[in-house]
Amino acid sequence: LAAMQEEDELVLEAARKAIPKLSFEQHKGQAGRIGVVGGSEEYTGAPYFAAISAMKAGADLAHVFCTKSASPVIKSYSPELIVHPLLDAPKALDLINEWLPRLHAVVIGPGLGRVDSILSTVKDIILALKQNETPVVIDADGLFLITKEPSIIHGYTRGILTPNIIEFRRLSKALVVIFRYLFYSICFTLSNNMANIDPHFLPSVATMNEAGSPRRCGGQGDLLSGVMALFSFWTHNSAGAVPPTLLAGYAACLLTKRCAAQAYRKSGRSTTTTDLVAEINSVFSNTFEQKPKS
């Protein structure tokens, strides 16, 4: 247990060092320009939660690339978001490609839907982001696309997949060899954590020991994916012993779980993702900007 706690603290300290300090010398965009590819007629809340969560965690700008029908709805949720109604436009890829080089990290999938023509465009977007070496977080219907064509993301070290348990099972069927190795890695890491190991050893698999909340309302995964994209930009721009993709995943999960726990203490059964978003500032400050008292 002591080894696990020390490892957690090492990873947390690495995350703190990766976060850019706020200063009067910075200009708009330096702290993060995050993209979200998703949003359809039926699903407008998911891309909103991903984008606004990235901004609440410290991103300067958030762009949402959605279908035309979803655009006015998402715009009505928040004036802070830049909304592009391009996903189902003629020559959508050409139009979206103009924006991709400006983005520091991109979330793929919240509210995306499963229309074949749009999924085809999204596949090409992912390939373009890989070419640009842009960190990518793939969630929701983006994972449906990856389940169908795992080669899209295979081998990309700046890509993060965020499946829930159902999505994990689907992926495990499509990626049998990879997920067998993942399960082995988790068991190996837990075994080492239980042993008397070098406390400075940092594995390529980290476990999350936060309880979070028993409330399972929709949208929490979108919050997670948004802040994870931001952390991924930050961690890939800082040097450290912890692999940047692992560090981003750990920091985003920790922030999300603590937001969930804090919101649940206030709202209980009535907790929704809007309540979690409202907790981002205080949880972020207490977790990443203030060292705990010894």
PABA-550355 format. One record per residue (C-alpha): residue number from 1; x, y, z; residue in one letter. Coordinates in steps of 0.5 Angstrom, whole numbers, plus 500, padded with zeros to 3 digits. Example, Ala and Ser with C-alpha at 12.3 -4.5 7.8 and 13.67 -1.06 7.14 Angstrom:
2
@num: 1, X: 525, Y: 491, Z: 516, residu: a;
@num: 2, X: 527, Y: 498, Z: 514, residu: s;
end
This chain:
294
@num: 1, X: 500, Y: 500, Z: 500, residu: l;
@num: 2, X: 506, Y: 505, Z: 502, residu: a;
@num: 3, X: 509, Y: 503, Z: 495, residu: a;
@num: 4, X: 502, Y: 505, Z: 491, residu: m;
@num: 5, X: 502, Y: 511, Z: 495, residu: q;
@num: 6, X: 509, Y: 514, Z: 494, residu: e;
@num: 7, X: 508, Y: 512, Z: 486, residu: e;
@num: 8, X: 501, Y: 516, Z: 486, residu: d;
@num: 9, X: 505, Y: 522, Z: 489, residu: e;
@num: 10, X: 511, Y: 521, Z: 484, residu: l;
@num: 11, X: 506, Y: 521, Z: 478, residu: v;
@num: 12, X: 501, Y: 527, Z: 481, residu: l;
@num: 13, X: 508, Y: 531, Z: 482, residu: e;
@num: 14, X: 510, Y: 530, Z: 475, residu: a;
@num: 15, X: 503, Y: 532, Z: 473, residu: a;
@num: 16, X: 503, Y: 539, Z: 477, residu: r;
@num: 17, X: 510, Y: 540, Z: 474, residu: k;
@num: 18, X: 507, Y: 539, Z: 467, residu: a;
@num: 19, X: 501, Y: 545, Z: 468, residu: i;
@num: 20, X: 503, Y: 551, Z: 465, residu: p;
@num: 21, X: 503, Y: 557, Z: 470, residu: k;
@num: 22, X: 499, Y: 563, Z: 469, residu: l;
@num: 23, X: 502, Y: 569, Z: 468, residu: s;
@num: 24, X: 501, Y: 576, Z: 465, residu: f;
@num: 25, X: 506, Y: 575, Z: 459, residu: e;
@num: 26, X: 502, Y: 569, Z: 456, residu: q;
@num: 27, X: 497, Y: 571, Z: 450, residu: h;
@num: 28, X: 491, Y: 567, Z: 448, residu: k;
@num: 29, X: 492, Y: 560, Z: 445, residu: g;
@num: 30, X: 498, Y: 558, Z: 449, residu: q;
@num: 31, X: 495, Y: 555, Z: 455, residu: a;
@num: 32, X: 491, Y: 550, Z: 450, residu: g;
@num: 33, X: 487, Y: 550, Z: 443, residu: r;
@num: 34, X: 483, Y: 544, Z: 444, residu: i;
@num: 35, X: 478, Y: 541, Z: 439, residu: g;
@num: 36, X: 472, Y: 537, Z: 439, residu: v;
@num: 37, X: 470, Y: 533, Z: 433, residu: v;
@num: 38, X: 462, Y: 530, Z: 435, residu: g;
@num: 39, X: 455, Y: 533, Z: 436, residu: g;
@num: 40, X: 449, Y: 531, Z: 432, residu: s;
@num: 41, X: 442, Y: 532, Z: 431, residu: e;
@num: 42, X: 441, Y: 527, Z: 437, residu: e;
@num: 43, X: 447, Y: 529, Z: 441, residu: y;
@num: 44, X: 449, Y: 536, Z: 443, residu: t;
@num: 45, X: 450, Y: 535, Z: 450, residu: g;
@num: 46, X: 456, Y: 531, Z: 450, residu: a;
@num: 47, X: 461, Y: 535, Z: 445, residu: p;
@num: 48, X: 459, Y: 541, Z: 450, residu: y;
@num: 49, X: 461, Y: 538, Z: 456, residu: f;
@num: 50, X: 468, Y: 536, Z: 453, residu: a;
@num: 51, X: 469, Y: 543, Z: 450, residu: a;
@num: 52, X: 467, Y: 547, Z: 456, residu: i;
@num: 53, X: 471, Y: 542, Z: 461, residu: s;
@num: 54, X: 477, Y: 543, Z: 457, residu: a;
@num: 55, X: 476, Y: 551, Z: 458, residu: m;
@num: 56, X: 474, Y: 550, Z: 465, residu: k;
@num: 57, X: 481, Y: 546, Z: 467, residu: a;
@num: 58, X: 485, Y: 552, Z: 463, residu: g;
@num: 59, X: 484, Y: 551, Z: 456, residu: a;
@num: 60, X: 484, Y: 558, Z: 452, residu: d;
@num: 61, X: 480, Y: 556, Z: 446, residu: l;
@num: 62, X: 475, Y: 550, Z: 445, residu: a;
@num: 63, X: 473, Y: 549, Z: 438, residu: h;
@num: 64, X: 467, Y: 544, Z: 436, residu: v;
@num: 65, X: 466, Y: 541, Z: 429, residu: f;
@num: 66, X: 459, Y: 538, Z: 429, residu: c;
@num: 67, X: 454, Y: 537, Z: 424, residu: t;
@num: 68, X: 450, Y: 543, Z: 421, residu: k;
@num: 69, X: 443, Y: 541, Z: 425, residu: s;
@num: 70, X: 447, Y: 541, Z: 432, residu: a;
@num: 71, X: 451, Y: 547, Z: 431, residu: s;
@num: 72, X: 446, Y: 552, Z: 433, residu: p;
@num: 73, X: 444, Y: 548, Z: 439, residu: v;
@num: 74, X: 451, Y: 547, Z: 442, residu: i;
@num: 75, X: 452, Y: 555, Z: 441, residu: k;
@num: 76, X: 446, Y: 556, Z: 445, residu: s;
@num: 77, X: 449, Y: 553, Z: 451, residu: y;
@num: 78, X: 455, Y: 557, Z: 451, residu: s;
@num: 79, X: 458, Y: 563, Z: 448, residu: p;
@num: 80, X: 465, Y: 561, Z: 450, residu: e;
@num: 81, X: 465, Y: 555, Z: 445, residu: l;
@num: 82, X: 467, Y: 556, Z: 437, residu: i;
@num: 83, X: 463, Y: 552, Z: 433, residu: v;
@num: 84, X: 464, Y: 549, Z: 426, residu: h;
@num: 85, X: 458, Y: 546, Z: 423, residu: p;
@num: 86, X: 462, Y: 542, Z: 418, residu: l;
@num: 87, X: 462, Y: 535, Z: 419, residu: l;
@num: 88, X: 456, Y: 534, Z: 414, residu: d;
@num: 89, X: 458, Y: 539, Z: 409, residu: a;
@num: 90, X: 460, Y: 538, Z: 402, residu: p;
@num: 91, X: 468, Y: 537, Z: 402, residu: k;
@num: 92, X: 468, Y: 537, Z: 410, residu: a;
@num: 93, X: 475, Y: 534, Z: 410, residu: l;
@num: 94, X: 478, Y: 540, Z: 406, residu: d;
@num: 95, X: 474, Y: 545, Z: 411, residu: l;
@num: 96, X: 476, Y: 542, Z: 417, residu: i;
@num: 97, X: 483, Y: 540, Z: 415, residu: n;
@num: 98, X: 484, Y: 548, Z: 415, residu: e;
@num: 99, X: 483, Y: 548, Z: 422, residu: w;
@num: 100, X: 487, Y: 542, Z: 425, residu: l;
@num: 101, X: 494, Y: 545, Z: 425, residu: p;
@num: 102, X: 492, Y: 550, Z: 430, residu: r;
@num: 103, X: 489, Y: 545, Z: 435, residu: l;
@num: 104, X: 494, Y: 543, Z: 440, residu: h;
@num: 105, X: 490, Y: 536, Z: 442, residu: a;
@num: 106, X: 483, Y: 534, Z: 439, residu: v;
@num: 107, X: 477, Y: 529, Z: 442, residu: v;
@num: 108, X: 474, Y: 525, Z: 437, residu: i;
@num: 109, X: 467, Y: 522, Z: 438, residu: g;
@num: 110, X: 462, Y: 526, Z: 443, residu: p;
@num: 111, X: 456, Y: 526, Z: 440, residu: g;
@num: 112, X: 458, Y: 524, Z: 434, residu: l;
@num: 113, X: 453, Y: 518, Z: 432, residu: g;
@num: 114, X: 454, Y: 513, Z: 427, residu: r;
@num: 115, X: 453, Y: 516, Z: 420, residu: v;
@num: 116, X: 457, Y: 512, Z: 415, residu: d;
@num: 117, X: 459, Y: 518, Z: 411, residu: s;
@num: 118, X: 461, Y: 522, Z: 417, residu: i;
@num: 119, X: 465, Y: 516, Z: 420, residu: l;
@num: 120, X: 469, Y: 516, Z: 414, residu: s;
@num: 121, X: 470, Y: 523, Z: 415, residu: t;
@num: 122, X: 472, Y: 522, Z: 422, residu: v;
@num: 123, X: 477, Y: 517, Z: 420, residu: k;
@num: 124, X: 481, Y: 522, Z: 415, residu: d;
@num: 125, X: 481, Y: 527, Z: 421, residu: i;
@num: 126, X: 484, Y: 522, Z: 425, residu: i;
@num: 127, X: 489, Y: 520, Z: 420, residu: l;
@num: 128, X: 491, Y: 527, Z: 419, residu: a;
@num: 129, X: 492, Y: 529, Z: 426, residu: l;
@num: 130, X: 497, Y: 523, Z: 427, residu: k;
@num: 131, X: 501, Y: 526, Z: 421, residu: q;
@num: 132, X: 501, Y: 532, Z: 425, residu: n;
@num: 133, X: 503, Y: 529, Z: 431, residu: e;
@num: 134, X: 497, Y: 532, Z: 435, residu: t;
@num: 135, X: 495, Y: 528, Z: 441, residu: p;
@num: 136, X: 488, Y: 525, Z: 440, residu: v;
@num: 137, X: 483, Y: 522, Z: 445, residu: v;
@num: 138, X: 478, Y: 518, Z: 442, residu: i;
@num: 139, X: 471, Y: 516, Z: 446, residu: d;
@num: 140, X: 464, Y: 514, Z: 445, residu: a;
@num: 141, X: 462, Y: 513, Z: 438, residu: d;
@num: 142, X: 470, Y: 515, Z: 436, residu: g;
@num: 143, X: 471, Y: 508, Z: 439, residu: l;
@num: 144, X: 466, Y: 505, Z: 435, residu: f;
@num: 145, X: 470, Y: 507, Z: 429, residu: l;
@num: 146, X: 476, Y: 504, Z: 432, residu: i;
@num: 147, X: 473, Y: 498, Z: 434, residu: t;
@num: 148, X: 471, Y: 497, Z: 426, residu: k;
@num: 149, X: 478, Y: 499, Z: 424, residu: e;
@num: 150, X: 483, Y: 498, Z: 429, residu: p;
@num: 151, X: 489, Y: 500, Z: 424, residu: s;
@num: 152, X: 486, Y: 507, Z: 424, residu: i;
@num: 153, X: 490, Y: 508, Z: 431, residu: i;
@num: 154, X: 494, Y: 502, Z: 432, residu: h;
@num: 155, X: 501, Y: 504, Z: 434, residu: g;
@num: 156, X: 500, Y: 512, Z: 435, residu: y;
@num: 157, X: 503, Y: 513, Z: 442, residu: t;
@num: 158, X: 500, Y: 520, Z: 442, residu: r;
@num: 159, X: 493, Y: 517, Z: 442, residu: g;
@num: 160, X: 488, Y: 515, Z: 448, residu: i;
@num: 161, X: 482, Y: 511, Z: 448, residu: l;
@num: 162, X: 477, Y: 512, Z: 454, residu: t;
@num: 163, X: 472, Y: 506, Z: 454, residu: p;
@num: 164, X: 467, Y: 505, Z: 459, residu: n;
@num: 165, X: 466, Y: 497, Z: 461, residu: i;
@num: 166, X: 461, Y: 496, Z: 455, residu: i;
@num: 167, X: 466, Y: 499, Z: 450, residu: e;
@num: 168, X: 472, Y: 496, Z: 453, residu: f;
@num: 169, X: 469, Y: 489, Z: 452, residu: r;
@num: 170, X: 467, Y: 491, Z: 444, residu: r;
@num: 171, X: 474, Y: 493, Z: 443, residu: l;
@num: 172, X: 477, Y: 487, Z: 447, residu: s;
@num: 173, X: 474, Y: 483, Z: 441, residu: k;
@num: 174, X: 477, Y: 487, Z: 436, residu: a;
@num: 175, X: 484, Y: 487, Z: 439, residu: l;
@num: 176, X: 484, Y: 481, Z: 443, residu: v;
@num: 177, X: 492, Y: 480, Z: 443, residu: v;
@num: 178, X: 493, Y: 488, Z: 445, residu: i;
@num: 179, X: 488, Y: 487, Z: 451, residu: f;
@num: 180, X: 491, Y: 480, Z: 453, residu: r;
@num: 181, X: 497, Y: 484, Z: 454, residu: y;
@num: 182, X: 494, Y: 490, Z: 457, residu: l;
@num: 183, X: 491, Y: 485, Z: 462, residu: f;
@num: 184, X: 497, Y: 482, Z: 464, residu: y;
@num: 185, X: 501, Y: 489, Z: 464, residu: s;
@num: 186, X: 495, Y: 491, Z: 470, residu: i;
@num: 187, X: 496, Y: 485, Z: 474, residu: c;
@num: 188, X: 504, Y: 485, Z: 473, residu: f;
@num: 189, X: 504, Y: 492, Z: 476, residu: t;
@num: 190, X: 499, Y: 491, Z: 481, residu: l;
@num: 191, X: 504, Y: 485, Z: 483, residu: s;
@num: 192, X: 510, Y: 490, Z: 483, residu: n;
@num: 193, X: 506, Y: 495, Z: 487, residu: n;
@num: 194, X: 504, Y: 490, Z: 493, residu: m;
@num: 195, X: 512, Y: 488, Z: 493, residu: a;
@num: 196, X: 518, Y: 491, Z: 496, residu: n;
@num: 197, X: 520, Y: 495, Z: 490, residu: i;
@num: 198, X: 524, Y: 501, Z: 488, residu: d;
@num: 199, X: 519, Y: 507, Z: 490, residu: p;
@num: 200, X: 522, Y: 511, Z: 484, residu: h;
@num: 201, X: 520, Y: 505, Z: 479, residu: f;
@num: 202, X: 514, Y: 508, Z: 474, residu: l;
@num: 203, X: 511, Y: 503, Z: 470, residu: p;
@num: 204, X: 507, Y: 504, Z: 464, residu: s;
@num: 205, X: 501, Y: 502, Z: 467, residu: v;
@num: 206, X: 498, Y: 506, Z: 473, residu: a;
@num: 207, X: 492, Y: 505, Z: 477, residu: t;
@num: 208, X: 487, Y: 510, Z: 480, residu: m;
@num: 209, X: 485, Y: 509, Z: 487, residu: n;
@num: 210, X: 480, Y: 515, Z: 488, residu: e;
@num: 211, X: 473, Y: 512, Z: 489, residu: a;
@num: 212, X: 469, Y: 518, Z: 485, residu: g;
@num: 213, X: 462, Y: 518, Z: 486, residu: s;
@num: 214, X: 456, Y: 512, Z: 486, residu: p;
@num: 215, X: 452, Y: 517, Z: 481, residu: r;
@num: 216, X: 453, Y: 515, Z: 474, residu: r;
@num: 217, X: 449, Y: 520, Z: 470, residu: c;
@num: 218, X: 451, Y: 521, Z: 463, residu: g;
@num: 219, X: 456, Y: 526, Z: 461, residu: g;
@num: 220, X: 462, Y: 525, Z: 466, residu: q;
@num: 221, X: 466, Y: 521, Z: 460, residu: g;
@num: 222, X: 465, Y: 527, Z: 456, residu: d;
@num: 223, X: 468, Y: 531, Z: 462, residu: l;
@num: 224, X: 474, Y: 526, Z: 462, residu: l;
@num: 225, X: 475, Y: 526, Z: 455, residu: s;
@num: 226, X: 476, Y: 534, Z: 455, residu: g;
@num: 227, X: 480, Y: 535, Z: 460, residu: v;
@num: 228, X: 484, Y: 529, Z: 458, residu: m;
@num: 229, X: 486, Y: 532, Z: 451, residu: a;
@num: 230, X: 488, Y: 539, Z: 455, residu: l;
@num: 231, X: 493, Y: 535, Z: 460, residu: f;
@num: 232, X: 495, Y: 531, Z: 454, residu: s;
@num: 233, X: 497, Y: 537, Z: 450, residu: f;
@num: 234, X: 501, Y: 540, Z: 457, residu: w;
@num: 235, X: 504, Y: 533, Z: 458, residu: t;
@num: 236, X: 507, Y: 532, Z: 451, residu: h;
@num: 237, X: 510, Y: 539, Z: 452, residu: n;
@num: 238, X: 514, Y: 538, Z: 458, residu: s;
@num: 239, X: 520, Y: 533, Z: 460, residu: a;
@num: 240, X: 519, Y: 528, Z: 465, residu: g;
@num: 241, X: 520, Y: 521, Z: 467, residu: a;
@num: 242, X: 513, Y: 519, Z: 466, residu: v;
@num: 243, X: 510, Y: 518, Z: 459, residu: p;
@num: 244, X: 506, Y: 524, Z: 457, residu: p;
@num: 245, X: 500, Y: 520, Z: 455, residu: t;
@num: 246, X: 500, Y: 516, Z: 461, residu: l;
@num: 247, X: 501, Y: 522, Z: 465, residu: l;
@num: 248, X: 495, Y: 526, Z: 462, residu: a;
@num: 249, X: 490, Y: 520, Z: 463, residu: g;
@num: 250, X: 492, Y: 519, Z: 470, residu: y;
@num: 251, X: 491, Y: 527, Z: 471, residu: a;
@num: 252, X: 485, Y: 527, Z: 468, residu: a;
@num: 253, X: 482, Y: 521, Z: 471, residu: c;
@num: 254, X: 484, Y: 524, Z: 478, residu: l;
@num: 255, X: 481, Y: 531, Z: 476, residu: l;
@num: 256, X: 474, Y: 527, Z: 474, residu: t;
@num: 257, X: 473, Y: 523, Z: 480, residu: k;
@num: 258, X: 475, Y: 528, Z: 485, residu: r;
@num: 259, X: 470, Y: 533, Z: 481, residu: c;
@num: 260, X: 465, Y: 527, Z: 482, residu: a;
@num: 261, X: 466, Y: 526, Z: 489, residu: a;
@num: 262, X: 465, Y: 533, Z: 491, residu: q;
@num: 263, X: 459, Y: 534, Z: 487, residu: a;
@num: 264, X: 456, Y: 528, Z: 490, residu: y;
@num: 265, X: 457, Y: 531, Z: 497, residu: r;
@num: 266, X: 453, Y: 537, Z: 495, residu: k;
@num: 267, X: 448, Y: 534, Z: 491, residu: s;
@num: 268, X: 447, Y: 527, Z: 492, residu: g;
@num: 269, X: 442, Y: 523, Z: 488, residu: r;
@num: 270, X: 441, Y: 530, Z: 484, residu: s;
@num: 271, X: 448, Y: 530, Z: 481, residu: t;
@num: 272, X: 449, Y: 531, Z: 474, residu: t;
@num: 273, X: 455, Y: 533, Z: 470, residu: t;
@num: 274, X: 453, Y: 540, Z: 470, residu: t;
@num: 275, X: 455, Y: 540, Z: 477, residu: d;
@num: 276, X: 461, Y: 536, Z: 476, residu: l;
@num: 277, X: 463, Y: 542, Z: 471, residu: v;
@num: 278, X: 462, Y: 547, Z: 477, residu: a;
@num: 279, X: 467, Y: 543, Z: 481, residu: e;
@num: 280, X: 473, Y: 543, Z: 476, residu: i;
@num: 281, X: 476, Y: 550, Z: 479, residu: n;
@num: 282, X: 476, Y: 548, Z: 486, residu: s;
@num: 283, X: 478, Y: 541, Z: 485, residu: v;
@num: 284, X: 484, Y: 543, Z: 480, residu: f;
@num: 285, X: 487, Y: 548, Z: 485, residu: s;
@num: 286, X: 487, Y: 544, Z: 491, residu: n;
@num: 287, X: 490, Y: 538, Z: 487, residu: t;
@num: 288, X: 495, Y: 541, Z: 482, residu: f;
@num: 289, X: 496, Y: 548, Z: 485, residu: e;
@num: 290, X: 497, Y: 547, Z: 492, residu: q;
@num: 291, X: 501, Y: 542, Z: 495, residu: k;
@num: 292, X: 498, Y: 538, Z: 501, residu: p;
@num: 293, X: 501, Y: 539, Z: 508, residu: k;
@num: 294, X: 505, Y: 534, Z: 511, residu: s;
end
